[in-house]
Amino acid sequence: MNRNAIITIILTLLSLGLYLLLLGDQLNDVNSGYIIKFLIISQLLLILYLGIVFFGRKLNLFGKDQRLLAILIGIALFIRIFLLFGAGDHAFLSDDVYRYLWEGKIVAEGYNPYILSPDDMSGSGFVNGPFYSKINHPNLPTIYPPLSQYIFVIAGWIQPETLFGFKLLSLIFDLIAAALIILWVRRECLPDGTILIYLFSPLVLIEFIFSNHLDIFAMPFLILALYFLSRKKAMHVGIFIALTALVKLFALFIVPLIFLYFTGRERIKFITAFIFILLIGYLPFLLTAGLSTFGSLWTYLGSWQFNGSIFALLKLITSEPVARVISAILFISALGYFSIRNRKSDPIKRSFYIFAAYIIFTPSLFSWYLVWIIPFIIREHSWAFLVLTGTVLLSYNVKIGFYDNGAWSEFWWMRMLEYVPFYLLLFYSSLRLRISPKVAQ
């Protein structure tokens, strides 16, 4: 093995050691001290991760280093399985999973979660079990699209009243996404080492294997949509973008771009397939909920805020309503610009810019949202966003106050540590692009 291969293996094994430190008896009684420990470990993992990507970027994993590829995949798989079983039924970083599983429970019984909030069911037998009392925002019906609801149902069938079924499905979808990324990297003739960006991402391992969020279920569909987009297969793109949106609505951001990218019959194929699959998913719920299906979405868009960057700055110098309007205008302008300008140019690169704009301008940036940018990082080699996928975990500093006194409280300097490296790298990359476009590409 060469020097880069040996260093890459050492860094992955050191990462394994840090993940082991996240587990243990402390999970049974999480407190503010554990959250501080988590924040420190997450940033150490980021440093090792950047090293893995840096030293692994020149490895010939599909050629002479195939044995190394098997070793690295084995280590990545071992970390996932260990985190899956080691974390057990704990969900101390986020309580979203309790809503997921409760909604799966009522959908399985034929109820519509788009018109019935947990509070509406307070007098029913659905309050029994370990999840109901832990549901956040119990006054609101669901915001999660239909395919997510069916996944919640399956998770409950696998093992009722525990988190195991959800975690197991998360692992399965994660492994499918990893396999598709490996195939995509090979078909796109990207550097072999770019597969390590996904395999050893602390964001992926912490948010979807150690913790519990639903965005991982969208990743296989998004990757397939991007693959077929690069092949100009309009109908296939329509199907997989619709399936992605049926897991989470973020996929809708790039629908106008793709619609304008295709022309003639291909455009008709795309939009027909997209609308058809979307209708199949939503129709069972629309029949009883109607427009109420999207009711909680407007509540989210109009009032929620967490961990924004540009939005937070705008709020400091104006007010929250004004900052929200300006941020929305900036994002919509970016969406329109990248959808319309140079419509025949690379649609994946322009899709990356749209997701990047959302991350920059959104009032709410929860750490798991960053998984949507990872397939684009693999293709576009953005070190700024790669770093942000790790520093975003610092946003969990709000949990220190939660475990101390029951209320979220943020340390402003943590927000600085999260975003300053990102914006410095973003500025540097844009400057480099202007000076030397050939190098930047």
C-alpha positions as semicolon CSV with decimal commas, in nm:
position;residue;x (nm);y (nm);z (nm)
1;M;0,000;0,000;0,000
2;N;0,114;0,353;-0,069
3;R;0,139;0,634;0,182
4;N;-0,204;0,783;0,105
5;A;-0,371;0,444;0,149
6;I;-0,208;0,380;0,488
7;I;-0,297;0,728;0,618
8;T;-0,656;0,688;0,495
9;I;-0,697;0,358;0,680
10;I;-0,546;0,502;0,999
11;L;-0,783;0,799;0,986
12;T;-1,088;0,575;0,936
13;L;-0,986;0,361;1,233
14;L;-0,937;0,670;1,450
15;S;-1,285;0,778;1,342
16;L;-1,418;0,439;1,451
17;G;-1,266;0,498;1,794
18;L;-1,442;0,835;1,825
19;Y;-1,776;0,686;1,725
20;L;-1,731;0,427;1,999
21;L;-1,690;0,714;2,246
22;L;-2,036;0,840;2,150
23;L;-2,185;0,518;2,284
24;G;-2,186;0,372;2,631
25;D;-2,371;0,401;2,961
26;Q;-2,409;0,779;2,930
27;L;-2,679;0,727;2,669
28;N;-2,907;0,608;2,949
29;D;-2,882;0,942;3,128
30;V;-2,789;1,213;2,880
31;N;-2,712;1,555;3,028
32;S;-2,552;1,882;2,922
33;G;-2,207;1,734;2,987
34;Y;-2,271;1,463;2,731
35;I;-2,384;1,722;2,474
36;I;-2,056;1,909;2,523
37;K;-1,872;1,580;2,473
38;F;-2,078;1,518;2,159
39;L;-1,992;1,861;2,016
40;I;-1,619;1,807;2,073
41;I;-1,625;1,457;1,923
42;S;-1,826;1,576;1,621
43;Q;-1,559;1,833;1,533
44;L;-1,275;1,586;1,586
45;L;-1,463;1,354;1,351
46;L;-1,484;1,639;1,099
47;I;-1,106;1,689;1,111
48;L;-1,046;1,317;1,054
49;Y;-1,311;1,315;0,781
50;L;-1,143;1,599;0,593
51;G;-0,818;1,404;0,619
52;I;-0,987;1,091;0,481
53;V;-1,123;1,287;0,184
54;F;-0,793;1,468;0,127
55;F;-0,566;1,163;0,136
56;G;-0,823;0,937;-0,028
57;R;-0,890;1,166;-0,323
58;K;-0,608;1,016;-0,536
59;L;-0,661;0,651;-0,451
60;N;-0,730;0,416;-0,739
61;L;-1,003;0,224;-0,559
62;F;-1,153;0,065;-0,868
63;G;-0,814;-0,028;-1,009
64;K;-0,497;-0,131;-0,831
65;D;-0,638;-0,041;-0,486
66;Q;-0,940;-0,271;-0,498
67;R;-0,832;-0,453;-0,183
68;L;-0,818;-0,117;-0,008
69;L;-1,169;-0,043;-0,134
70;A;-1,294;-0,363;0,034
71;I;-1,121;-0,264;0,359
72;L;-1,267;0,086;0,358
73;I;-1,618;-0,038;0,278
74;G;-1,581;-0,293;0,559
75;I;-1,481;-0,023;0,810
76;A;-1,766;0,205;0,697
77;L;-2,014;-0,083;0,732
78;F;-1,879;-0,180;1,075
79;I;-1,920;0,178;1,201
80;R;-2,281;0,182;1,079
81;I;-2,377;-0,149;1,237
82;F;-2,205;-0,062;1,563
83;L;-2,383;0,275;1,580
84;L;-2,716;0,118;1,491
85;F;-2,709;-0,134;1,774
86;G;-2,503;0,076;2,015
87;A;-2,743;0,371;2,009
88;G;-3,036;0,140;2,073
89;D;-3,366;0,311;2,154
90;H;-3,210;0,646;2,243
91;A;-3,308;0,964;2,061
92;F;-3,155;1,244;2,266
93;L;-3,043;1,465;1,975
94;S;-3,395;1,502;1,832
95;D;-3,745;1,390;1,919
96;D;-3,875;1,398;1,559
97;V;-3,865;1,019;1,536
98;Y;-4,144;0,987;1,794
99;R;-4,377;1,180;1,565
100;Y;-4,266;0,968;1,269
101;L;-4,354;0,644;1,441
102;W;-4,677;0,771;1,595
103;E;-4,793;0,892;1,254
104;G;-4,706;0,553;1,106
105;K;-4,920;0,397;1,375
106;I;-5,231;0,602;1,290
107;V;-5,182;0,573;0,913
108;A;-5,170;0,196;0,952
109;E;-5,514;0,218;1,115
110;G;-5,658;0,428;0,832
111;Y;-5,642;0,777;0,986
112;N;-5,520;1,082;0,795
113;P;-5,226;1,258;0,967
114;Y;-5,274;1,569;0,751
115;I;-5,601;1,659;0,925
116;L;-5,549;1,495;1,266
117;S;-5,283;1,631;1,500
118;P;-5,161;1,434;1,801
119;D;-5,371;1,664;2,023
120;D;-5,680;1,573;1,820
121;M;-5,620;1,208;1,909
122;S;-5,566;1,271;2,281
123;G;-5,888;1,091;2,376
124;S;-5,814;0,781;2,170
125;G;-5,621;0,464;2,232
126;F;-5,332;0,608;2,029
127;V;-5,205;0,790;2,336
128;N;-5,090;0,456;2,474
129;G;-4,734;0,347;2,413
130;P;-4,397;0,517;2,457
131;F;-4,417;0,773;2,174
132;Y;-4,722;0,993;2,221
133;S;-4,602;1,194;2,521
134;K;-4,271;1,272;2,342
135;I;-4,418;1,414;2,019
136;N;-4,307;1,769;1,942
137;H;-4,558;2,034;1,829
138;P;-4,853;1,804;1,910
139;N;-5,101;2,074;1,807
140;L;-4,995;2,051;1,440
141;P;-5,086;1,786;1,182
142;T;-4,801;1,631;0,988
143;I;-4,572;1,813;0,746
144;Y;-4,419;1,494;0,603
145;P;-4,516;1,372;0,252
146;P;-4,694;1,043;0,175
147;L;-4,399;0,816;0,098
148;S;-4,249;0,911;0,433
149;Q;-4,577;0,809;0,596
150;Y;-4,565;0,465;0,436
151;I;-4,205;0,424;0,551
152;F;-4,318;0,513;0,906
153;V;-4,583;0,242;0,879
154;I;-4,326;-0,019;0,772
155;A;-4,092;0,084;1,054
156;G;-4,370;0,019;1,303
157;W;-4,446;-0,320;1,148
158;I;-4,083;-0,432;1,181
159;Q;-4,083;-0,384;1,557
160;P;-4,372;-0,197;1,720
161;E;-4,318;0,061;1,995
162;T;-3,940;0,079;1,948
163;L;-3,700;0,278;1,731
164;F;-3,533;-0,032;1,589
165;G;-3,751;-0,065;1,280
166;F;-3,689;0,297;1,183
167;K;-3,316;0,265;1,243
168;L;-3,298;-0,057;1,042
169;L;-3,478;0,104;0,747
170;S;-3,243;0,403;0,776
171;L;-2,945;0,169;0,748
172;I;-3,095;-0,012;0,449
173;F;-3,163;0,313;0,260
174;D;-2,820;0,444;0,358
175;L;-2,650;0,134;0,215
176;I;-2,857;0,158;-0,104
177;A;-2,753;0,524;-0,134
178;A;-2,387;0,429;-0,079
179;A;-2,406;0,159;-0,348
180;L;-2,571;0,399;-0,593
181;I;-2,307;0,663;-0,525
182;I;-2,033;0,411;-0,601
183;L;-2,204;0,326;-0,931
184;W;-2,263;0,694;-1,008
185;V;-1,899;0,785;-0,942
186;R;-1,789;0,511;-1,181
187;R;-2,040;0,607;-1,454
188;E;-1,955;0,977;-1,423
189;C;-1,582;0,897;-1,429
190;L;-1,533;1,097;-1,109
191;P;-1,220;1,041;-0,897
192;D;-1,251;0,706;-0,716
193;G;-1,184;0,860;-0,377
194;T;-1,496;1,076;-0,392
195;I;-1,703;0,780;-0,271
196;L;-1,539;0,837;0,070
197;I;-1,728;1,168;0,095
198;Y;-2,044;0,968;0,156
199;L;-1,908;0,653;0,318
200;F;-1,740;0,837;0,608
201;S;-1,955;1,149;0,637
202;P;-2,005;1,230;1,008
203;L;-2,332;1,397;0,910
204;V;-2,469;1,078;0,754
205;L;-2,343;0,851;1,032
206;I;-2,465;1,072;1,316
207;E;-2,797;1,198;1,178
208;F;-2,928;0,881;1,018
209;I;-2,761;0,586;1,189
210;F;-2,683;0,717;1,538
211;S;-2,979;0,957;1,541
212;N;-3,307;0,935;1,351
213;H;-3,421;1,160;1,066
214;L;-3,614;1,078;0,754
215;D;-3,408;1,257;0,485
216;I;-3,195;0,948;0,430
217;F;-3,499;0,782;0,268
218;A;-3,487;1,042;-0,011
219;M;-3,121;0,986;-0,098
220;P;-3,148;0,677;-0,325
221;F;-3,424;0,845;-0,527
222;L;-3,230;1,174;-0,552
223;I;-2,913;0,997;-0,667
224;L;-3,107;0,803;-0,931
225;A;-3,276;1,125;-1,047
226;L;-2,937;1,295;-1,087
227;Y;-2,795;0,991;-1,266
228;F;-3,080;0,987;-1,519
229;L;-3,062;1,365;-1,550
230;S;-2,701;1,333;-1,660
231;R;-2,824;1,077;-1,918
232;K;-3,111;1,303;-2,030
233;K;-3,372;1,035;-1,954
234;A;-3,668;1,265;-1,900
235;M;-3,931;1,013;-1,789
236;H;-3,695;0,844;-1,543
237;V;-3,600;1,182;-1,397
238;G;-3,969;1,268;-1,353
239;I;-4,036;0,941;-1,170
240;F;-3,743;0,966;-0,931
241;I;-3,777;1,338;-0,859
242;A;-4,141;1,272;-0,770
243;L;-4,042;0,985;-0,541
244;T;-3,782;1,211;-0,380
245;A;-4,045;1,481;-0,323
246;L;-4,281;1,221;-0,176
247;V;-4,022;1,168;0,096
248;K;-3,944;1,538;0,147
249;L;-4,052;1,842;-0,049
250;F;-3,701;1,984;-0,091
251;A;-3,688;1,804;-0,427
252;L;-3,944;2,052;-0,563
253;F;-3,674;2,321;-0,568
254;I;-3,522;2,183;-0,886
255;V;-3,840;2,087;-1,072
256;P;-3,863;2,423;-1,260
257;L;-3,498;2,391;-1,365
258;I;-3,546;2,039;-1,497
259;F;-3,871;2,132;-1,669
260;L;-3,697;2,414;-1,857
261;Y;-3,390;2,199;-1,929
262;F;-3,587;1,944;-2,129
263;T;-3,760;2,050;-2,448
264;G;-4,041;1,923;-2,670
265;R;-4,157;1,567;-2,610
266;E;-3,891;1,509;-2,344
267;R;-4,034;1,795;-2,138
268;I;-4,382;1,642;-2,166
269;K;-4,246;1,302;-2,059
270;F;-4,077;1,457;-1,755
271;I;-4,370;1,659;-1,627
272;T;-4,624;1,383;-1,700
273;A;-4,424;1,122;-1,509
274;F;-4,358;1,367;-1,225
275;I;-4,723;1,469;-1,181
276;F;-4,851;1,112;-1,221
277;I;-4,626;0,969;-0,946
278;L;-4,692;1,267;-0,720
279;L;-5,068;1,225;-0,758
280;I;-5,050;0,852;-0,686
281;G;-4,868;0,931;-0,363
282;Y;-5,091;1,214;-0,244
283;L;-5,431;1,100;-0,372
284;P;-5,526;0,870;-0,077
285;F;-5,468;1,161;0,163
286;L;-5,608;1,439;-0,060
287;L;-5,943;1,258;-0,084
288;T;-6,014;1,327;0,284
289;A;-5,782;1,619;0,364
290;G;-5,804;1,832;0,050
291;L;-5,588;2,144;0,071
292;S;-5,544;2,083;0,444
293;T;-5,282;1,830;0,336
294;F;-5,039;2,123;0,314
295;G;-5,165;2,320;0,615
296;S;-4,871;2,268;0,847
297;L;-4,629;2,350;0,565
298;W;-4,739;2,714;0,574
299;T;-4,695;2,721;0,950
300;Y;-4,339;2,597;0,907
301;L;-4,256;2,844;0,631
302;G;-4,411;3,137;0,812
303;S;-4,284;3,101;1,167
304;W;-4,003;2,851;1,223
305;Q;-3,644;2,964;1,248
306;F;-3,329;2,789;1,360
307;N;-2,960;2,818;1,284
308;G;-2,992;3,041;0,977
309;S;-2,693;3,245;0,859
310;I;-2,794;3,524;0,619
311;F;-3,142;3,526;0,774
312;A;-2,991;3,575;1,120
313;L;-2,784;3,871;0,999
314;L;-3,086;4,027;0,831
315;K;-3,289;3,978;1,147
316;L;-3,023;4,165;1,348
317;I;-3,041;4,473;1,128
318;T;-3,415;4,468;1,044
319;S;-3,683;4,253;1,208
320;E;-3,790;3,892;1,184
321;P;-4,078;3,947;0,935
322;V;-3,864;4,168;0,713
323;A;-3,571;3,924;0,731
324;R;-3,803;3,639;0,637
325;V;-3,935;3,826;0,333
326;I;-3,589;3,933;0,215
327;S;-3,453;3,580;0,259
328;A;-3,745;3,438;0,061
329;I;-3,693;3,692;-0,219
330;L;-3,321;3,615;-0,235
331;F;-3,382;3,240;-0,255
332;I;-3,663;3,268;-0,512
333;S;-3,443;3,500;-0,719
334;A;-3,158;3,247;-0,707
335;L;-3,398;2,966;-0,798
336;G;-3,529;3,163;-1,096
337;Y;-3,183;3,274;-1,206
338;F;-3,030;2,926;-1,209
339;S;-3,342;2,770;-1,360
340;I;-3,364;3,013;-1,650
341;R;-3,006;3,121;-1,722
342;N;-2,815;2,898;-1,965
343;R;-3,097;2,644;-1,968
344;K;-2,899;2,397;-2,177
345;S;-2,592;2,406;-1,950
346;D;-2,517;2,137;-1,690
347;P;-2,844;2,090;-1,496
348;I;-2,676;1,911;-1,205
349;K;-2,435;2,197;-1,142
350;R;-2,723;2,445;-1,154
351;S;-2,927;2,222;-0,919
352;F;-2,633;2,232;-0,680
353;Y;-2,644;2,612;-0,685
354;I;-3,016;2,608;-0,603
355;F;-2,971;2,379;-0,303
356;A;-2,671;2,589;-0,198
357;A;-2,887;2,903;-0,214
358;Y;-3,148;2,739;0,006
359;I;-2,886;2,649;0,267
360;I;-2,750;3,004;0,264
361;F;-3,082;3,192;0,279
362;T;-3,314;2,964;0,477
363;P;-3,438;3,079;0,820
364;S;-3,420;2,716;0,940
365;L;-3,117;2,500;0,878
366;F;-3,128;2,182;1,080
367;S;-2,814;1,976;1,046
368;W;-2,979;1,683;0,867
369;Y;-3,087;1,914;0,582
370;L;-2,724;1,919;0,467
371;V;-2,744;1,557;0,348
372;W;-2,921;1,691;0,038
373;I;-2,603;1,864;-0,071
374;I;-2,372;1,560;-0,037
375;P;-2,438;1,407;-0,384
376;F;-2,359;1,747;-0,532
377;I;-2,041;1,781;-0,326
378;I;-1,925;1,448;-0,467
379;R;-1,970;1,577;-0,819
380;E;-1,874;1,943;-0,777
381;H;-1,591;1,904;-0,521
382;S;-1,700;2,189;-0,292
383;W;-1,476;2,202;0,014
384;A;-1,688;2,484;0,161
385;F;-2,001;2,270;0,176
386;L;-1,801;1,964;0,276
387;V;-1,679;2,151;0,585
388;L;-2,029;2,280;0,659
389;T;-2,165;1,922;0,670
390;G;-1,945;1,879;0,978
391;T;-1,955;2,221;1,146
392;V;-2,337;2,223;1,121
393;L;-2,337;1,964;1,401
394;L;-2,231;2,248;1,633
395;S;-2,593;2,368;1,610
396;Y;-2,671;2,102;1,871
397;N;-2,521;2,339;2,128
398;V;-2,882;2,446;2,194
399;K;-2,926;2,111;2,370
400;I;-2,688;2,217;2,647
401;G;-2,949;2,457;2,782
402;F;-3,225;2,206;2,715
403;Y;-3,067;1,947;2,942
404;D;-2,971;2,209;3,202
405;N;-3,299;2,397;3,239
406;G;-3,544;2,258;2,982
407;A;-3,508;2,540;2,729
408;W;-3,303;2,575;2,412
409;S;-3,031;2,836;2,446
410;E;-2,768;2,911;2,184
411;F;-2,404;3,012;2,225
412;W;-2,351;3,279;1,958
413;W;-1,983;3,193;1,918
414;M;-2,082;2,838;1,823
415;R;-2,278;2,983;1,529
416;M;-1,961;3,171;1,433
417;L;-1,753;2,851;1,447
418;E;-2,013;2,682;1,232
419;Y;-2,038;2,941;0,955
420;V;-1,714;3,143;0,940
421;P;-1,505;2,856;0,791
422;F;-1,783;2,788;0,540
423;Y;-1,810;3,145;0,416
424;L;-1,433;3,193;0,405
425;L;-1,397;2,880;0,192
426;L;-1,693;2,985;-0,023
427;F;-1,535;3,326;-0,080
428;Y;-1,198;3,168;-0,159
429;S;-1,349;2,920;-0,408
430;S;-1,547;3,193;-0,587
431;L;-1,234;3,411;-0,605
432;R;-1,033;3,119;-0,738
433;L;-1,303;3,053;-0,997
434;R;-1,278;3,410;-1,124
435;I;-0,901;3,408;-1,141
436;S;-0,851;3,062;-1,287
437;P;-1,167;2,891;-1,414
438;K;-0,980;2,593;-1,553
439;V;-0,819;2,516;-1,217
440;A;-1,145;2,558;-1,028
441;Q;-1,324;2,312;-1,251
